[in-house]
Amino acid sequence: MTFDERTDRVRVTLVPHPFGLRIAGEIDRGNRPLLQGVLDWALHAGSQDIRFDLAGLTFIDVSGMRLIVAAAARLSPDRKLILDPVSPLVRRLLSVTGWEHVPGLRVGPERPCP
């Protein structure tokens, strides 16, 4: 599958190397099915780790973040879902919920703002 999925609020782009997705814009109940679809695709598209670039994510509701965390938990023990880079919003949401410690999920290092 090749894609550059977008709605009026979110854009999801395949990144071939390292394998993963770049997600930019806003994730909420209106476009959560798109997120679920690309997560399902990414989990089954290969056997390597999956990297999500969430630096351009300006909003994600708790249910959207829960979809990402649940996807990480579904991976086999030898695979990781790597969130790197992440926006300050995503980092804060993961910290508040404690989800940064979910098995299968790895959050990249905090980087200074440009």
Biotite code that builds the C-alpha atoms (Angstrom):
import biotite.structure as struc

atoms = struc.array([
    struc.Atom([0.000, 0.000, 0.000], chain_id="A", res_id=1, res_name="MET", atom_name="CA", element="C"),
    struc.Atom([1.269, 3.444, -0.818], chain_id="A", res_id=2, res_name="THR", atom_name="CA", element="C"),
    struc.Atom([-0.590, 6.400, 0.436], chain_id="A", res_id=3, res_name="PHE", atom_name="CA", element="C"),
    struc.Atom([-0.751, 9.986, 1.372], chain_id="A", res_id=4, res_name="ASP", atom_name="CA", element="C"),
    struc.Atom([-4.053, 10.030, 3.246], chain_id="A", res_id=5, res_name="GLU", atom_name="CA", element="C"),
    struc.Atom([-5.537, 13.309, 4.250], chain_id="A", res_id=6, res_name="ARG", atom_name="CA", element="C"),
    struc.Atom([-8.684, 14.946, 5.411], chain_id="A", res_id=7, res_name="THR", atom_name="CA", element="C"),
    struc.Atom([-9.221, 18.617, 6.000], chain_id="A", res_id=8, res_name="ASP", atom_name="CA", element="C"),
    struc.Atom([-7.575, 18.260, 9.444], chain_id="A", res_id=9, res_name="ARG", atom_name="CA", element="C"),
    struc.Atom([-5.006, 15.455, 9.269], chain_id="A", res_id=10, res_name="VAL", atom_name="CA", element="C"),
    struc.Atom([-2.392, 14.184, 6.861], chain_id="A", res_id=11, res_name="ARG", atom_name="CA", element="C"),
    struc.Atom([-0.812, 10.740, 7.106], chain_id="A", res_id=12, res_name="VAL", atom_name="CA", element="C"),
    struc.Atom([2.223, 10.024, 4.941], chain_id="A", res_id=13, res_name="THR", atom_name="CA", element="C"),
    struc.Atom([4.135, 6.778, 4.527], chain_id="A", res_id=14, res_name="LEU", atom_name="CA", element="C"),
    struc.Atom([7.836, 7.055, 5.379], chain_id="A", res_id=15, res_name="VAL", atom_name="CA", element="C"),
    struc.Atom([9.738, 4.139, 3.805], chain_id="A", res_id=16, res_name="PRO", atom_name="CA", element="C"),
    struc.Atom([12.985, 4.416, 5.782], chain_id="A", res_id=17, res_name="HIS", atom_name="CA", element="C"),
    struc.Atom([12.930, 3.992, 8.645], chain_id="A", res_id=18, res_name="PRO", atom_name="CA", element="C"),
    struc.Atom([9.555, 2.355, 8.099], chain_id="A", res_id=19, res_name="PHE", atom_name="CA", element="C"),
    struc.Atom([6.670, 4.297, 9.540], chain_id="A", res_id=20, res_name="GLY", atom_name="CA", element="C"),
    struc.Atom([4.208, 7.111, 9.213], chain_id="A", res_id=21, res_name="LEU", atom_name="CA", element="C"),
    struc.Atom([4.270, 10.877, 9.544], chain_id="A", res_id=22, res_name="ARG", atom_name="CA", element="C"),
    struc.Atom([1.055, 12.174, 11.079], chain_id="A", res_id=23, res_name="ILE", atom_name="CA", element="C"),
    struc.Atom([0.367, 15.902, 11.069], chain_id="A", res_id=24, res_name="ALA", atom_name="CA", element="C"),
    struc.Atom([-2.644, 18.001, 11.970], chain_id="A", res_id=25, res_name="GLY", atom_name="CA", element="C"),
    struc.Atom([-5.444, 17.020, 14.345], chain_id="A", res_id=26, res_name="GLU", atom_name="CA", element="C"),
    struc.Atom([-6.825, 13.657, 15.469], chain_id="A", res_id=27, res_name="ILE", atom_name="CA", element="C"),
    struc.Atom([-10.283, 13.644, 17.019], chain_id="A", res_id=28, res_name="ASP", atom_name="CA", element="C"),
    struc.Atom([-13.473, 11.593, 16.842], chain_id="A", res_id=29, res_name="ARG", atom_name="CA", element="C"),
    struc.Atom([-14.190, 12.821, 13.323], chain_id="A", res_id=30, res_name="GLY", atom_name="CA", element="C"),
    struc.Atom([-11.078, 11.267, 11.801], chain_id="A", res_id=31, res_name="ASN", atom_name="CA", element="C"),
    struc.Atom([-10.248, 8.516, 14.292], chain_id="A", res_id=32, res_name="ARG", atom_name="CA", element="C"),
    struc.Atom([-11.335, 5.817, 11.778], chain_id="A", res_id=33, res_name="PRO", atom_name="CA", element="C"),
    struc.Atom([-8.564, 7.012, 9.434], chain_id="A", res_id=34, res_name="LEU", atom_name="CA", element="C"),
    struc.Atom([-6.040, 6.680, 12.271], chain_id="A", res_id=35, res_name="LEU", atom_name="CA", element="C"),
    struc.Atom([-7.323, 3.192, 13.123], chain_id="A", res_id=36, res_name="GLN", atom_name="CA", element="C"),
    struc.Atom([-6.999, 2.153, 9.491], chain_id="A", res_id=37, res_name="GLY", atom_name="CA", element="C"),
    struc.Atom([-3.410, 3.323, 9.089], chain_id="A", res_id=38, res_name="VAL", atom_name="CA", element="C"),
    struc.Atom([-2.439, 1.784, 12.438], chain_id="A", res_id=39, res_name="LEU", atom_name="CA", element="C"),
    struc.Atom([-3.865, -1.575, 11.376], chain_id="A", res_id=40, res_name="ASP", atom_name="CA", element="C"),
    struc.Atom([-2.066, -1.324, 8.045], chain_id="A", res_id=41, res_name="TRP", atom_name="CA", element="C"),
    struc.Atom([1.281, -0.425, 9.677], chain_id="A", res_id=42, res_name="ALA", atom_name="CA", element="C"),
    struc.Atom([1.079, -3.303, 12.156], chain_id="A", res_id=43, res_name="LEU", atom_name="CA", element="C"),
    struc.Atom([0.585, -5.817, 9.355], chain_id="A", res_id=44, res_name="HIS", atom_name="CA", element="C"),
    struc.Atom([2.799, -4.241, 6.660], chain_id="A", res_id=45, res_name="ALA", atom_name="CA", element="C"),
    struc.Atom([6.090, -5.614, 7.896], chain_id="A", res_id=46, res_name="GLY", atom_name="CA", element="C"),
    struc.Atom([8.001, -7.301, 10.639], chain_id="A", res_id=47, res_name="SER", atom_name="CA", element="C"),
    struc.Atom([10.248, -4.437, 11.683], chain_id="A", res_id=48, res_name="GLN", atom_name="CA", element="C"),
    struc.Atom([9.775, -1.662, 14.216], chain_id="A", res_id=49, res_name="ASP", atom_name="CA", element="C"),
    struc.Atom([7.354, 1.088, 13.240], chain_id="A", res_id=50, res_name="ILE", atom_name="CA", element="C"),
    struc.Atom([8.295, 4.750, 13.633], chain_id="A", res_id=51, res_name="ARG", atom_name="CA", element="C"),
    struc.Atom([5.646, 7.448, 13.953], chain_id="A", res_id=52, res_name="PHE", atom_name="CA", element="C"),
    struc.Atom([6.723, 11.029, 13.372], chain_id="A", res_id=53, res_name="ASP", atom_name="CA", element="C"),
    struc.Atom([4.228, 13.018, 15.445], chain_id="A", res_id=54, res_name="LEU", atom_name="CA", element="C"),
    struc.Atom([6.102, 16.339, 15.483], chain_id="A", res_id=55, res_name="ALA", atom_name="CA", element="C"),
    struc.Atom([3.416, 17.942, 13.311], chain_id="A", res_id=56, res_name="GLY", atom_name="CA", element="C"),
    struc.Atom([0.501, 16.725, 15.394], chain_id="A", res_id=57, res_name="LEU", atom_name="CA", element="C"),
    struc.Atom([-1.195, 19.843, 16.754], chain_id="A", res_id=58, res_name="THR", atom_name="CA", element="C"),
    struc.Atom([-4.037, 18.036, 18.544], chain_id="A", res_id=59, res_name="PHE", atom_name="CA", element="C"),
    struc.Atom([-4.925, 14.491, 19.522], chain_id="A", res_id=60, res_name="ILE", atom_name="CA", element="C"),
    struc.Atom([-7.709, 13.526, 21.880], chain_id="A", res_id=61, res_name="ASP", atom_name="CA", element="C"),
    struc.Atom([-7.274, 10.835, 24.518], chain_id="A", res_id=62, res_name="VAL", atom_name="CA", element="C"),
    struc.Atom([-9.170, 8.286, 22.436], chain_id="A", res_id=63, res_name="SER", atom_name="CA", element="C"),
    struc.Atom([-6.847, 8.861, 19.486], chain_id="A", res_id=64, res_name="GLY", atom_name="CA", element="C"),
    struc.Atom([-3.793, 8.436, 21.687], chain_id="A", res_id=65, res_name="MET", atom_name="CA", element="C"),
    struc.Atom([-5.352, 5.298, 23.146], chain_id="A", res_id=66, res_name="ARG", atom_name="CA", element="C"),
    struc.Atom([-5.516, 3.829, 19.610], chain_id="A", res_id=67, res_name="LEU", atom_name="CA", element="C"),
    struc.Atom([-1.760, 4.372, 19.182], chain_id="A", res_id=68, res_name="ILE", atom_name="CA", element="C"),
    struc.Atom([-0.956, 2.901, 22.588], chain_id="A", res_id=69, res_name="VAL", atom_name="CA", element="C"),
    struc.Atom([-3.210, -0.109, 21.954], chain_id="A", res_id=70, res_name="ALA", atom_name="CA", element="C"),
    struc.Atom([-1.475, -0.684, 18.610], chain_id="A", res_id=71, res_name="ALA", atom_name="CA", element="C"),
    struc.Atom([1.899, -0.765, 20.377], chain_id="A", res_id=72, res_name="ALA", atom_name="CA", element="C"),
    struc.Atom([0.579, -3.307, 22.864], chain_id="A", res_id=73, res_name="ALA", atom_name="CA", element="C"),
    struc.Atom([-0.540, -5.558, 19.989], chain_id="A", res_id=74, res_name="ARG", atom_name="CA", element="C"),
    struc.Atom([2.980, -5.843, 18.543], chain_id="A", res_id=75, res_name="LEU", atom_name="CA", element="C"),
    struc.Atom([5.013, -8.989, 19.041], chain_id="A", res_id=76, res_name="SER", atom_name="CA", element="C"),
    struc.Atom([7.650, -8.683, 21.808], chain_id="A", res_id=77, res_name="PRO", atom_name="CA", element="C"),
    struc.Atom([10.471, -8.300, 19.262], chain_id="A", res_id=78, res_name="ASP", atom_name="CA", element="C"),
    struc.Atom([8.901, -5.177, 17.690], chain_id="A", res_id=79, res_name="ARG", atom_name="CA", element="C"),
    struc.Atom([8.414, -1.619, 18.949], chain_id="A", res_id=80, res_name="LYS", atom_name="CA", element="C"),
    struc.Atom([6.231, 1.289, 17.971], chain_id="A", res_id=81, res_name="LEU", atom_name="CA", element="C"),
    struc.Atom([8.592, 4.246, 18.206], chain_id="A", res_id=82, res_name="ILE", atom_name="CA", element="C"),
    struc.Atom([7.176, 7.740, 18.588], chain_id="A", res_id=83, res_name="LEU", atom_name="CA", element="C"),
    struc.Atom([9.956, 10.025, 17.406], chain_id="A", res_id=84, res_name="ASP", atom_name="CA", element="C"),
    struc.Atom([9.844, 12.931, 17.078], chain_id="A", res_id=85, res_name="PRO", atom_name="CA", element="C"),
    struc.Atom([6.805, 13.864, 19.131], chain_id="A", res_id=86, res_name="VAL", atom_name="CA", element="C"),
    struc.Atom([5.103, 17.175, 19.706], chain_id="A", res_id=87, res_name="SER", atom_name="CA", element="C"),
    struc.Atom([5.071, 18.643, 23.219], chain_id="A", res_id=88, res_name="PRO", atom_name="CA", element="C"),
    struc.Atom([1.323, 17.954, 23.284], chain_id="A", res_id=89, res_name="LEU", atom_name="CA", element="C"),
    struc.Atom([1.826, 14.218, 22.677], chain_id="A", res_id=90, res_name="VAL", atom_name="CA", element="C"),
    struc.Atom([4.663, 14.034, 25.198], chain_id="A", res_id=91, res_name="ARG", atom_name="CA", element="C"),
    struc.Atom([2.471, 15.707, 27.833], chain_id="A", res_id=92, res_name="ARG", atom_name="CA", element="C"),
    struc.Atom([-0.499, 13.424, 27.134], chain_id="A", res_id=93, res_name="LEU", atom_name="CA", element="C"),
    struc.Atom([1.697, 10.326, 27.411], chain_id="A", res_id=94, res_name="LEU", atom_name="CA", element="C"),
    struc.Atom([3.169, 11.590, 30.667], chain_id="A", res_id=95, res_name="SER", atom_name="CA", element="C"),
    struc.Atom([-0.175, 12.481, 32.276], chain_id="A", res_id=96, res_name="VAL", atom_name="CA", element="C"),
    struc.Atom([-1.701, 9.108, 31.392], chain_id="A", res_id=97, res_name="THR", atom_name="CA", element="C"),
    struc.Atom([1.418, 7.059, 32.158], chain_id="A", res_id=98, res_name="GLY", atom_name="CA", element="C"),
    struc.Atom([1.182, 5.508, 28.702], chain_id="A", res_id=99, res_name="TRP", atom_name="CA", element="C"),
    struc.Atom([4.832, 6.191, 27.906], chain_id="A", res_id=100, res_name="GLU", atom_name="CA", element="C"),
    struc.Atom([5.590, 2.986, 29.850], chain_id="A", res_id=101, res_name="HIS", atom_name="CA", element="C"),
    struc.Atom([3.277, 0.697, 27.849], chain_id="A", res_id=102, res_name="VAL", atom_name="CA", element="C"),
    struc.Atom([5.059, -2.432, 26.565], chain_id="A", res_id=103, res_name="PRO", atom_name="CA", element="C"),
    struc.Atom([5.831, -2.162, 22.878], chain_id="A", res_id=104, res_name="GLY", atom_name="CA", element="C"),
    struc.Atom([5.938, 1.651, 22.920], chain_id="A", res_id=105, res_name="LEU", atom_name="CA", element="C"),
    struc.Atom([9.115, 3.719, 22.888], chain_id="A", res_id=106, res_name="ARG", atom_name="CA", element="C"),
    struc.Atom([9.105, 7.514, 23.013], chain_id="A", res_id=107, res_name="VAL", atom_name="CA", element="C"),
    struc.Atom([12.064, 9.341, 21.493], chain_id="A", res_id=108, res_name="GLY", atom_name="CA", element="C"),
    struc.Atom([14.160, 11.830, 23.430], chain_id="A", res_id=109, res_name="PRO", atom_name="CA", element="C"),
    struc.Atom([12.909, 15.284, 24.179], chain_id="A", res_id=110, res_name="GLU", atom_name="CA", element="C"),
    struc.Atom([14.455, 17.828, 21.854], chain_id="A", res_id=111, res_name="ARG", atom_name="CA", element="C"),
    struc.Atom([14.893, 21.545, 22.450], chain_id="A", res_id=112, res_name="PRO", atom_name="CA", element="C"),
    struc.Atom([12.451, 23.777, 20.610], chain_id="A", res_id=113, res_name="CYS", atom_name="CA", element="C"),
    struc.Atom([14.010, 25.530, 17.590], chain_id="A", res_id=114, res_name="PRO", atom_name="CA", element="C"),
])
